[in-house]
């Protein structure tokens, strides 16, 4: 696995852990929720560089997407 792929995977794992802890849902449900989000697509797109940001920052983007139905950060 490339370094870029590892960074993406670590970021995704951290976000799923945050979803489990903060939303009190099962790990599989958290995975399904995140994998079906626009945020997940952006993390997996190397062009956005989102995988280089902190997990907390990306999780905040995910929370915004869940609250507003879309990603609200203009920079991505």
PDB file with SEQRES, HELIX, SHEET and CRYST1 records, atoms N, CA, C and O in Angstrom:
SEQRES   1 A   76  UNK UNK UNK UNK UNK UNK UNK UNK UNK UNK UNK UNK UNK          
SEQRES   2 A   76  UNK UNK UNK UNK UNK UNK UNK UNK UNK UNK UNK UNK UNK          
SEQRES   3 A   76  UNK UNK UNK UNK UNK UNK UNK UNK UNK UNK UNK UNK UNK          
SEQRES   4 A   76  UNK UNK UNK UNK UNK UNK UNK UNK UNK UNK UNK UNK UNK          
SEQRES   5 A   76  UNK UNK UNK UNK UNK UNK UNK UNK UNK UNK UNK UNK UNK          
SEQRES   6 A   76  UNK UNK UNK UNK UNK UNK UNK UNK UNK UNK UNK                  
HELIX    1 AA1 UNK A    3  UNK A   23  1                                  21    
HELIX    2 AA2 UNK A   27  UNK A   35  1                                   9    
HELIX    3 AA3 UNK A   38  UNK A   43  1                                   6    
HELIX    4 AA4 UNK A   50  UNK A   52  5                                   3    
HELIX    5 AA5 UNK A   55  UNK A   68  1                                  14    
CRYST1    1.000    1.000    1.000  90.00  90.00  90.00 P 1           1          
ATOM      1  N   UNK A   1       0.850  -1.176   0.000  1.00  0.00           N  
ATOM      2  CA  UNK A   1       0.000   0.000   0.000  1.00  0.00           C  
ATOM      3  C   UNK A   1       0.899   1.244   0.000  1.00  0.00           C  
ATOM      4  O   UNK A   1       1.928   1.287   0.674  1.00  0.00           O  
ATOM      5  N   UNK A   2       0.493   2.222  -0.751  1.00  0.00           N  
ATOM      6  CA  UNK A   2       1.269   3.463  -0.824  1.00  0.00           C  
ATOM      7  C   UNK A   2       1.090   4.279   0.452  1.00  0.00           C  
ATOM      8  O   UNK A   2       0.169   4.051   1.237  1.00  0.00           O  
ATOM      9  N   UNK A   3       1.982   5.221   0.631  1.00  0.00           N  
ATOM     10  CA  UNK A   3       1.880   6.111   1.788  1.00  0.00           C  
ATOM     11  C   UNK A   3       0.564   6.894   1.733  1.00  0.00           C  
ATOM     12  O   UNK A   3      -0.092   7.095   2.755  1.00  0.00           O  
ATOM     13  N   UNK A   4       0.196   7.326   0.544  1.00  0.00           N  
ATOM     14  CA  UNK A   4      -1.067   8.056   0.358  1.00  0.00           C  
ATOM     15  C   UNK A   4      -2.252   7.175   0.762  1.00  0.00           C  
ATOM     16  O   UNK A   4      -3.163   7.632   1.452  1.00  0.00           O  
ATOM     17  N   UNK A   5      -2.236   5.935   0.338  1.00  0.00           N  
ATOM     18  CA  UNK A   5      -3.298   4.996   0.689  1.00  0.00           C  
ATOM     19  C   UNK A   5      -3.360   4.745   2.188  1.00  0.00           C  
ATOM     20  O   UNK A   5      -4.445   4.630   2.758  1.00  0.00           O  
ATOM     21  N   UNK A   6      -2.207   4.661   2.820  1.00  0.00           N  
ATOM     22  CA  UNK A   6      -2.176   4.470   4.275  1.00  0.00           C  
ATOM     23  C   UNK A   6      -2.764   5.665   4.997  1.00  0.00           C  
ATOM     24  O   UNK A   6      -3.532   5.505   5.945  1.00  0.00           O  
ATOM     25  N   UNK A   7      -2.408   6.867   4.553  1.00  0.00           N  
ATOM     26  CA  UNK A   7      -2.943   8.075   5.184  1.00  0.00           C  
ATOM     27  C   UNK A   7      -4.462   8.136   5.048  1.00  0.00           C  
ATOM     28  O   UNK A   7      -5.162   8.502   5.992  1.00  0.00           O  
ATOM     29  N   UNK A   8      -4.963   7.777   3.878  1.00  0.00           N  
ATOM     30  CA  UNK A   8      -6.411   7.749   3.664  1.00  0.00           C  
ATOM     31  C   UNK A   8      -7.067   6.751   4.610  1.00  0.00           C  
ATOM     32  O   UNK A   8      -8.076   7.054   5.245  1.00  0.00           O  
ATOM     33  N   UNK A   9      -6.482   5.558   4.698  1.00  0.00           N  
ATOM     34  CA  UNK A   9      -7.049   4.508   5.536  1.00  0.00           C  
ATOM     35  C   UNK A   9      -7.035   4.902   7.010  1.00  0.00           C  
ATOM     36  O   UNK A   9      -8.014   4.665   7.718  1.00  0.00           O  
ATOM     37  N   UNK A  10      -5.947   5.497   7.481  1.00  0.00           N  
ATOM     38  CA  UNK A  10      -5.875   5.935   8.880  1.00  0.00           C  
ATOM     39  C   UNK A  10      -6.927   6.993   9.175  1.00  0.00           C  
ATOM     40  O   UNK A  10      -7.580   6.952  10.218  1.00  0.00           O  
ATOM     41  N   UNK A  11      -7.088   7.932   8.268  1.00  0.00           N  
ATOM     42  CA  UNK A  11      -8.079   8.994   8.440  1.00  0.00           C  
ATOM     43  C   UNK A  11      -9.479   8.386   8.513  1.00  0.00           C  
ATOM     44  O   UNK A  11     -10.267   8.742   9.389  1.00  0.00           O  
ATOM     45  N   UNK A  12      -9.784   7.480   7.604  1.00  0.00           N  
ATOM     46  CA  UNK A  12     -11.101   6.842   7.565  1.00  0.00           C  
ATOM     47  C   UNK A  12     -11.368   6.057   8.847  1.00  0.00           C  
ATOM     48  O   UNK A  12     -12.461   6.134   9.409  1.00  0.00           O  
ATOM     49  N   UNK A  13     -10.378   5.309   9.305  1.00  0.00           N  
ATOM     50  CA  UNK A  13     -10.538   4.533  10.540  1.00  0.00           C  
ATOM     51  C   UNK A  13     -10.814   5.443  11.732  1.00  0.00           C  
ATOM     52  O   UNK A  13     -11.685   5.154  12.553  1.00  0.00           O  
ATOM     53  N   UNK A  14     -10.069   6.543  11.824  1.00  0.00           N  
ATOM     54  CA  UNK A  14     -10.274   7.481  12.929  1.00  0.00           C  
ATOM     55  C   UNK A  14     -11.678   8.077  12.909  1.00  0.00           C  
ATOM     56  O   UNK A  14     -12.309   8.222  13.956  1.00  0.00           O  
ATOM     57  N   UNK A  15     -12.160   8.419  11.735  1.00  0.00           N  
ATOM     58  CA  UNK A  15     -13.483   9.026  11.615  1.00  0.00           C  
ATOM     59  C   UNK A  15     -14.567   8.018  12.004  1.00  0.00           C  
ATOM     60  O   UNK A  15     -15.515   8.370  12.707  1.00  0.00           O  
ATOM     61  N   UNK A  16     -14.435   6.788  11.557  1.00  0.00           N  
ATOM     62  CA  UNK A  16     -15.414   5.769  11.916  1.00  0.00           C  
ATOM     63  C   UNK A  16     -15.424   5.558  13.424  1.00  0.00           C  
ATOM     64  O   UNK A  16     -16.489   5.410  14.023  1.00  0.00           O  
ATOM     65  N   UNK A  17     -14.254   5.544  14.038  1.00  0.00           N  
ATOM     66  CA  UNK A  17     -14.175   5.419  15.507  1.00  0.00           C  
ATOM     67  C   UNK A  17     -14.893   6.594  16.178  1.00  0.00           C  
ATOM     68  O   UNK A  17     -15.592   6.407  17.174  1.00  0.00           O  
ATOM     69  N   UNK A  18     -14.724   7.795  15.639  1.00  0.00           N  
ATOM     70  CA  UNK A  18     -15.398   8.969  16.196  1.00  0.00           C  
ATOM     71  C   UNK A  18     -16.909   8.851  16.064  1.00  0.00           C  
ATOM     72  O   UNK A  18     -17.642   9.205  16.987  1.00  0.00           O  
ATOM     73  N   UNK A  19     -17.374   8.363  14.937  1.00  0.00           N  
ATOM     74  CA  UNK A  19     -18.805   8.186  14.727  1.00  0.00           C  
ATOM     75  C   UNK A  19     -19.361   7.203  15.762  1.00  0.00           C  
ATOM     76  O   UNK A  19     -20.403   7.454  16.367  1.00  0.00           O  
ATOM     77  N   UNK A  20     -18.663   6.090  15.960  1.00  0.00           N  
ATOM     78  CA  UNK A  20     -19.100   5.081  16.927  1.00  0.00           C  
ATOM     79  C   UNK A  20     -19.197   5.692  18.322  1.00  0.00           C  
ATOM     80  O   UNK A  20     -20.194   5.506  19.019  1.00  0.00           O  
ATOM     81  N   UNK A  21     -18.165   6.417  18.720  1.00  0.00           N  
ATOM     82  CA  UNK A  21     -18.103   6.976  20.073  1.00  0.00           C  
ATOM     83  C   UNK A  21     -19.109   8.097  20.297  1.00  0.00           C  
ATOM     84  O   UNK A  21     -19.756   8.155  21.343  1.00  0.00           O  
ATOM     85  N   UNK A  22     -19.242   8.982  19.323  1.00  0.00           N  
ATOM     86  CA  UNK A  22     -20.076  10.165  19.527  1.00  0.00           C  
ATOM     87  C   UNK A  22     -21.547   9.945  19.199  1.00  0.00           C  
ATOM     88  O   UNK A  22     -22.410  10.635  19.740  1.00  0.00           O  
ATOM     89  N   UNK A  23     -21.841   8.996  18.322  1.00  0.00           N  
ATOM     90  CA  UNK A  23     -23.235   8.771  17.944  1.00  0.00           C  
ATOM     91  C   UNK A  23     -23.800   7.487  18.542  1.00  0.00           C  
ATOM     92  O   UNK A  23     -24.960   7.144  18.310  1.00  0.00           O  
ATOM     93  N   UNK A  24     -22.982   6.784  19.305  1.00  0.00           N  
ATOM     94  CA  UNK A  24     -23.413   5.566  19.999  1.00  0.00           C  
ATOM     95  C   UNK A  24     -24.075   4.567  19.060  1.00  0.00           C  
ATOM     96  O   UNK A  24     -25.163   4.061  19.336  1.00  0.00           O  
ATOM     97  N   UNK A  25     -23.402   4.293  17.950  1.00  0.00           N  
ATOM     98  CA  UNK A  25     -23.915   3.291  17.015  1.00  0.00           C  
ATOM     99  C   UNK A  25     -22.862   2.204  16.827  1.00  0.00           C  
ATOM    100  O   UNK A  25     -21.692   2.394  17.159  1.00  0.00           O  
ATOM    101  N   UNK A  26     -23.286   1.082  16.300  1.00  0.00           N  
ATOM    102  CA  UNK A  26     -22.392  -0.049  16.070  1.00  0.00           C  
ATOM    103  C   UNK A  26     -21.369   0.298  14.988  1.00  0.00           C  
ATOM    104  O   UNK A  26     -21.604   1.153  14.134  1.00  0.00           O  
ATOM    105  N   UNK A  27     -20.234  -0.387  15.050  1.00  0.00           N  
ATOM    106  CA  UNK A  27     -19.139  -0.131  14.112  1.00  0.00           C  
ATOM    107  C   UNK A  27     -19.586  -0.326  12.661  1.00  0.00           C  
ATOM    108  O   UNK A  27     -19.275   0.498  11.801  1.00  0.00           O  
ATOM    109  N   UNK A  28     -20.314  -1.410  12.389  1.00  0.00           N  
ATOM    110  CA  UNK A  28     -20.777  -1.674  11.014  1.00  0.00           C  
ATOM    111  C   UNK A  28     -21.703  -0.566  10.515  1.00  0.00           C  
ATOM    112  O   UNK A  28     -21.632  -0.164   9.353  1.00  0.00           O  
ATOM    113  N   UNK A  29     -22.566  -0.077  11.397  1.00  0.00           N  
ATOM    114  CA  UNK A  29     -23.471   1.009  11.022  1.00  0.00           C  
ATOM    115  C   UNK A  29     -22.698   2.298  10.752  1.00  0.00           C  
ATOM    116  O   UNK A  29     -23.024   3.049   9.833  1.00  0.00           O  
ATOM    117  N   UNK A  30     -21.679   2.541  11.557  1.00  0.00           N  
ATOM    118  CA  UNK A  30     -20.847   3.726  11.362  1.00  0.00           C  
ATOM    119  C   UNK A  30     -20.100   3.641  10.027  1.00  0.00           C  
ATOM    120  O   UNK A  30     -19.975   4.631   9.307  1.00  0.00           O  
ATOM    121  N   UNK A  31     -19.612   2.452   9.715  1.00  0.00           N  
ATOM    122  CA  UNK A  31     -18.934   2.258   8.432  1.00  0.00           C  
ATOM    123  C   UNK A  31     -19.889   2.533   7.274  1.00  0.00           C  
ATOM    124  O   UNK A  31     -19.539   3.253   6.339  1.00  0.00           O  
ATOM    125  N   UNK A  32     -21.079   1.970   7.333  1.00  0.00           N  
ATOM    126  CA  UNK A  32     -22.064   2.175   6.264  1.00  0.00           C  
ATOM    127  C   UNK A  32     -22.420   3.644   6.123  1.00  0.00           C  
ATOM    128  O   UNK A  32     -22.539   4.156   5.010  1.00  0.00           O  
ATOM    129  N   UNK A  33     -22.588   4.318   7.244  1.00  0.00           N  
ATOM    130  CA  UNK A  33     -22.944   5.737   7.231  1.00  0.00           C  
ATOM    131  C   UNK A  33     -21.840   6.564   6.581  1.00  0.00           C  
ATOM    132  O   UNK A  33     -22.104   7.402   5.719  1.00  0.00           O  
ATOM    133  N   UNK A  34     -20.609   6.322   7.000  1.00  0.00           N  
ATOM    134  CA  UNK A  34     -19.506   7.117   6.462  1.00  0.00           C  
ATOM    135  C   UNK A  34     -19.203   6.763   5.008  1.00  0.00           C  
ATOM    136  O   UNK A  34     -18.973   7.650   4.185  1.00  0.00           O  
ATOM    137  N   UNK A  35     -19.203   5.464   4.691  1.00  0.00           N  
ATOM    138  CA  UNK A  35     -18.880   5.049   3.323  1.00  0.00           C  
ATOM    139  C   UNK A  35     -19.899   5.554   2.307  1.00  0.00           C  
ATOM    140  O   UNK A  35     -19.577   5.658   1.123  1.00  0.00           O  
ATOM    141  N   UNK A  36     -21.099   5.864   2.729  1.00  0.00           N  
ATOM    142  CA  UNK A  36     -22.112   6.366   1.801  1.00  0.00           C  
ATOM    143  C   UNK A  36     -22.157   7.897   1.756  1.00  0.00           C  
ATOM    144  O   UNK A  36     -23.043   8.473   1.126  1.00  0.00           O  
ATOM    145  N   UNK A  37     -21.214   8.546   2.414  1.00  0.00           N  
ATOM    146  CA  UNK A  37     -21.211  10.016   2.469  1.00  0.00           C  
ATOM    147  C   UNK A  37     -20.353  10.641   1.371  1.00  0.00           C  
ATOM    148  O   UNK A  37     -19.474  10.000   0.796  1.00  0.00           O  
ATOM    149  N   UNK A  38     -20.635  11.900   1.103  1.00  0.00           N  
ATOM    150  CA  UNK A  38     -19.808  12.676   0.183  1.00  0.00           C  
ATOM    151  C   UNK A  38     -18.425  12.894   0.777  1.00  0.00           C  
ATOM    152  O   UNK A  38     -17.434  12.943   0.048  1.00  0.00           O  
ATOM    153  N   UNK A  39     -18.355  13.024   2.090  1.00  0.00           N  
ATOM    154  CA  UNK A  39     -17.078  13.241   2.764  1.00  0.00           C  
ATOM    155  C   UNK A  39     -16.133  12.079   2.481  1.00  0.00           C  
ATOM    156  O   UNK A  39     -14.952  12.291   2.207  1.00  0.00           O  
ATOM    157  N   UNK A  40     -16.643  10.862   2.545  1.00  0.00           N  
ATOM    158  CA  UNK A  40     -15.827   9.683   2.246  1.00  0.00           C  
ATOM    159  C   UNK A  40     -15.271   9.774   0.822  1.00  0.00           C  
ATOM    160  O   UNK A  40     -14.095   9.491   0.592  1.00  0.00           O  
ATOM    161  N   UNK A  41     -16.109  10.164  -0.116  1.00  0.00           N  
ATOM    162  CA  UNK A  41     -15.656  10.307  -1.507  1.00  0.00           C  
ATOM    163  C   UNK A  41     -14.541  11.331  -1.620  1.00  0.00           C  
ATOM    164  O   UNK A  41     -13.587  11.136  -2.373  1.00  0.00           O  
ATOM    165  N   UNK A  42     -14.659  12.418  -0.875  1.00  0.00           N  
ATOM    166  CA  UNK A  42     -13.646  13.471  -0.918  1.00  0.00           C  
ATOM    167  C   UNK A  42     -12.335  13.018  -0.273  1.00  0.00           C  
ATOM    168  O   UNK A  42     -11.253  13.363  -0.749  1.00  0.00           O  
ATOM    169  N   UNK A  43     -12.434  12.247   0.807  1.00  0.00           N  
ATOM    170  CA  UNK A  43     -11.224  11.722   1.460  1.00  0.00           C  
ATOM    171  C   UNK A  43     -10.484  10.790   0.502  1.00  0.00           C  
ATOM    172  O   UNK A  43      -9.253  10.781   0.471  1.00  0.00           O  
ATOM    173  N   UNK A  44     -11.220  10.018  -0.266  1.00  0.00           N  
ATOM    174  CA  UNK A  44     -10.616   9.069  -1.208  1.00  0.00           C  
ATOM    175  C   UNK A  44     -10.161   9.706  -2.513  1.00  0.00           C  
ATOM    176  O   UNK A  44      -9.561   9.030  -3.349  1.00  0.00           O  
ATOM    177  N   UNK A  45     -10.428  10.967  -2.701  1.00  0.00           N  
ATOM    178  CA  UNK A  45     -10.006  11.671  -3.909  1.00  0.00           C  
ATOM    179  C   UNK A  45      -8.698  12.403  -3.610  1.00  0.00           C  
ATOM    180  O   UNK A  45      -8.710  13.413  -2.907  1.00  0.00           O  
ATOM    181  N   UNK A  46      -7.581  11.917  -4.126  1.00  0.00           N  
ATOM    182  CA  UNK A  46      -6.290  12.549  -3.825  1.00  0.00           C  
ATOM    183  C   UNK A  46      -6.219  14.014  -4.260  1.00  0.00           C  
ATOM    184  O   UNK A  46      -5.427  14.788  -3.721  1.00  0.00           O  
ATOM    185  N   UNK A  47      -7.036  14.386  -5.220  1.00  0.00           N  
ATOM    186  CA  UNK A  47      -7.037  15.775  -5.708  1.00  0.00           C  
ATOM    187  C   UNK A  47      -7.482  16.770  -4.632  1.00  0.00           C  
ATOM    188  O   UNK A  47      -7.036  17.917  -4.628  1.00  0.00           O  
ATOM    189  N   UNK A  48      -8.353  16.338  -3.727  1.00  0.00           N  
ATOM    190  CA  UNK A  48      -8.841  17.254  -2.689  1.00  0.00           C  
ATOM    191  C   UNK A  48      -7.802  17.472  -1.596  1.00  0.00           C  
ATOM    192  O   UNK A  48      -7.779  18.526  -0.959  1.00  0.00           O  
ATOM    193  N   UNK A  49      -6.939  16.472  -1.376  1.00  0.00           N  
ATOM    194  CA  UNK A  49      -5.953  16.564  -0.305  1.00  0.00           C  
ATOM    195  C   UNK A  49      -6.569  16.448   1.079  1.00  0.00           C  
ATOM    196  O   UNK A  49      -5.892  16.678   2.081  1.00  0.00           O  
ATOM    197  N   UNK A  50      -7.843  16.095   1.143  1.00  0.00           N  
ATOM    198  CA  UNK A  50      -8.541  16.033   2.421  1.00  0.00           C  
ATOM    199  C   UNK A  50      -7.951  14.972   3.343  1.00  0.00           C  
ATOM    200  O   UNK A  50      -8.003  15.112   4.565  1.00  0.00           O  
ATOM    201  N   UNK A  51      -7.397  13.924   2.768  1.00  0.00           N  
ATOM    202  CA  UNK A  51      -6.793  12.865   3.571  1.00  0.00           C  
ATOM    203  C   UNK A  51      -5.571  13.361   4.353  1.00  0.00           C  
ATOM    204  O   UNK A  51      -5.123  12.697   5.287  1.00  0.00           O  
ATOM    205  N   UNK A  52      -5.041  14.509   3.979  1.00  0.00           N  
ATOM    206  CA  UNK A  52      -3.880  15.093   4.672  1.00  0.00           C  
ATOM    207  C   UNK A  52      -4.282  15.912   5.894  1.00  0.00           C  
ATOM    208  O   UNK A  52      -3.435  16.256   6.719  1.00  0.00           O  
ATOM    209  N   UNK A  53      -5.554  16.219   6.012  1.00  0.00           N  
ATOM    210  CA  UNK A  53      -6.056  17.004   7.147  1.00  0.00           C  
ATOM    211  C   UNK A  53      -6.216  16.107   8.369  1.00  0.00           C  
ATOM    212  O   UNK A  53      -6.164  14.882   8.262  1.00  0.00           O  
ATOM    213  N   UNK A  54      -6.407  16.716   9.509  1.00  0.00           N  
ATOM    214  CA  UNK A  54      -6.603  15.938  10.731  1.00  0.00           C  
ATOM    215  C   UNK A  54      -7.940  15.211  10.679  1.00  0.00           C  
ATOM    216  O   UNK A  54      -8.879  15.652  10.017  1.00  0.00           O  
ATOM    217  N   UNK A  55      -8.005  14.099  11.382  1.00  0.00           N  
ATOM    218  CA  UNK A  55      -9.248  13.331  11.453  1.00  0.00           C  
ATOM    219  C   UNK A  55     -10.371  14.162  12.061  1.00  0.00           C  
ATOM    220  O   UNK A  55     -11.524  14.058  11.642  1.00  0.00           O  
ATOM    221  N   UNK A  56     -10.032  14.986  13.048  1.00  0.00           N  
ATOM    222  CA  UNK A  56     -11.044  15.842  13.680  1.00  0.00           C  
ATOM    223  C   UNK A  56     -11.634  16.829  12.683  1.00  0.00           C  
ATOM    224  O   UNK A  56     -12.842  17.068  12.682  1.00  0.00           O  
ATOM    225  N   UNK A  57     -10.793  17.396  11.843  1.00  0.00           N  
ATOM    226  CA  UNK A  57     -11.253  18.341  10.828  1.00  0.00           C  
ATOM    227  C   UNK A  57     -12.200  17.643   9.842  1.00  0.00           C  
ATOM    228  O   UNK A  57     -13.263  18.168   9.511  1.00  0.00           O  
ATOM    229  N   UNK A  58     -11.800  16.463   9.382  1.00  0.00           N  
ATOM    230  CA  UNK A  58     -12.619  15.727   8.423  1.00  0.00           C  
ATOM    231  C   UNK A  58     -13.921  15.269   9.084  1.00  0.00           C  
ATOM    232  O   UNK A  58     -14.976  15.273   8.451  1.00  0.00           O  
ATOM    233  N   UNK A  59     -13.845  14.876  10.349  1.00  0.00           N  
ATOM    234  CA  UNK A  59     -15.054  14.474  11.066  1.00  0.00           C  
ATOM    235  C   UNK A  59     -16.025  15.650  11.181  1.00  0.00           C  
ATOM    236  O   UNK A  59     -17.236  15.459  11.075  1.00  0.00           O  
ATOM    237  N   UNK A  60     -15.516  16.846  11.394  1.00  0.00           N  
ATOM    238  CA  UNK A  60     -16.368  18.039  11.459  1.00  0.00           C  
ATOM    239  C   UNK A  60     -17.066  18.271  10.108  1.00  0.00           C  
ATOM    240  O   UNK A  60     -18.232  18.663  10.066  1.00  0.00           O  
ATOM    241  N   UNK A  61     -16.358  18.031   9.030  1.00  0.00           N  
ATOM    242  CA  UNK A  61     -16.968  18.145   7.697  1.00  0.00           C  
ATOM    243  C   UNK A  61     -18.079  17.107   7.551  1.00  0.00           C  
ATOM    244  O   UNK A  61     -19.160  17.403   7.041  1.00  0.00           O  
ATOM    245  N   UNK A  62     -17.798  15.896   8.005  1.00  0.00           N  
ATOM    246  CA  UNK A  62     -18.809  14.833   7.957  1.00  0.00           C  
ATOM    247  C   UNK A  62     -20.036  15.211   8.782  1.00  0.00           C  
ATOM    248  O   UNK A  62     -21.165  15.011   8.336  1.00  0.00           O  
ATOM    249  N   UNK A  63     -19.825  15.753   9.979  1.00  0.00           N  
ATOM    250  CA  UNK A  63     -20.948  16.168  10.818  1.00  0.00           C  
ATOM    251  C   UNK A  63     -21.778  17.240  10.122  1.00  0.00           C  
ATOM    252  O   UNK A  63     -23.008  17.196  10.160  1.00  0.00           O  
ATOM    253  N   UNK A  64     -21.114  18.201   9.487  1.00  0.00           N  
ATOM    254  CA  UNK A  64     -21.840  19.226   8.736  1.00  0.00           C  
ATOM    255  C   UNK A  64     -22.672  18.597   7.623  1.00  0.00           C  
ATOM    256  O   UNK A  64     -23.819  18.981   7.396  1.00  0.00           O  
ATOM    257  N   UNK A  65     -22.084  17.635   6.940  1.00  0.00           N  
ATOM    258  CA  UNK A  65     -22.819  16.959   5.872  1.00  0.00           C  
ATOM    259  C   UNK A  65     -24.058  16.262   6.427  1.00  0.00           C  
ATOM    260  O   UNK A  65     -25.127  16.315   5.818  1.00  0.00           O  
ATOM    261  N   UNK A  66     -23.921  15.618   7.562  1.00  0.00           N  
ATOM    262  CA  UNK A  66     -25.062  14.933   8.173  1.00  0.00           C  
ATOM    263  C   UNK A  66     -26.128  15.933   8.645  1.00  0.00           C  
ATOM    264  O   UNK A  66     -27.324  15.661   8.541  1.00  0.00           O  
ATOM    265  N   UNK A  67     -25.696  17.074   9.157  1.00  0.00           N  
ATOM    266  CA  UNK A  67     -26.640  18.075   9.664  1.00  0.00           C  
ATOM    267  C   UNK A  67     -27.330  18.866   8.564  1.00  0.00           C  
ATOM    268  O   UNK A  67     -28.506  19.205   8.689  1.00  0.00           O  
ATOM    269  N   UNK A  68     -26.607  19.163   7.486  1.00  0.00           N  
ATOM    270  CA  UNK A  68     -27.133  20.030   6.437  1.00  0.00           C  
ATOM    271  C   UNK A  68     -27.462  19.294   5.134  1.00  0.00           C  
ATOM    272  O   UNK A  68     -28.008  19.891   4.206  1.00  0.00           O  
ATOM    273  N   UNK A  69     -27.133  18.012   5.062  1.00  0.00           N  
ATOM    274  CA  UNK A  69     -27.420  17.235   3.870  1.00  0.00           C  
ATOM    275  C   UNK A  69     -26.431  17.420   2.745  1.00  0.00           C  
ATOM    276  O   UNK A  69     -26.618  16.888   1.651  1.00  0.00           O  
ATOM    277  N   UNK A  70     -25.378  18.173   3.008  1.00  0.00           N  
ATOM    278  CA  UNK A  70     -24.337  18.398   1.998  1.00  0.00           C  
ATOM    279  C   UNK A  70     -23.090  18.918   2.700  1.00  0.00           C  
ATOM    280  O   UNK A  70     -23.143  19.331   3.859  1.00  0.00           O  
ATOM    281  N   UNK A  71     -21.981  18.893   1.995  1.00  0.00           N  
ATOM    282  CA  UNK A  71     -20.741  19.457   2.511  1.00  0.00           C  
ATOM    283  C   UNK A  71     -20.840  20.962   2.392  1.00  0.00           C  
ATOM    284  O   UNK A  71     -21.185  21.478   1.330  1.00  0.00           O  
ATOM    285  N   UNK A  72     -20.541  21.674   3.470  1.00  0.00           N  
ATOM    286  CA  UNK A  72     -20.700  23.129   3.452  1.00  0.00           C  
ATOM    287  C   UNK A  72     -19.375  23.881   3.375  1.00  0.00           C  
ATOM    288  O   UNK A  72     -19.381  25.098   3.189  1.00  0.00           O  
ATOM    289  N   UNK A  73     -18.229  23.191   3.513  1.00  0.00           N  
ATOM    290  CA  UNK A  73     -16.937  23.871   3.405  1.00  0.00           C  
ATOM    291  C   UNK A  73     -16.673  24.224   1.948  1.00  0.00           C  
ATOM    292  O   UNK A  73     -16.727  23.362   1.070  1.00  0.00           O  
ATOM    293  N   UNK A  74     -16.393  25.469   1.705  1.00  0.00           N  
ATOM    294  CA  UNK A  74     -16.192  25.953   0.344  1.00  0.00           C  
ATOM    295  C   UNK A  74     -14.868  25.486  -0.253  1.00  0.00           C  
ATOM    296  O   UNK A  74     -14.735  25.405  -1.474  1.00  0.00           O  
ATOM    297  N   UNK A  75     -13.882  25.177   0.602  1.00  0.00           N  
ATOM    298  CA  UNK A  75     -12.554  24.891   0.090  1.00  0.00           C  
ATOM    299  C   UNK A  75     -12.408  23.491  -0.512  1.00  0.00           C  
ATOM    300  O   UNK A  75     -11.363  23.185  -1.085  1.00  0.00           O  
ATOM    301  N   UNK A  76     -13.430  22.633  -0.396  1.00  0.00           N  
ATOM    302  CA  UNK A  76     -13.275  21.296  -0.996  1.00  0.00           C  
ATOM    303  C   UNK A  76     -14.354  21.016  -2.009  1.00  0.00           C  
ATOM    304  O   UNK A  76     -14.374  19.941  -2.608  1.00  0.00           O  
TER     305      UNK A  76                                                      
END                                                                             
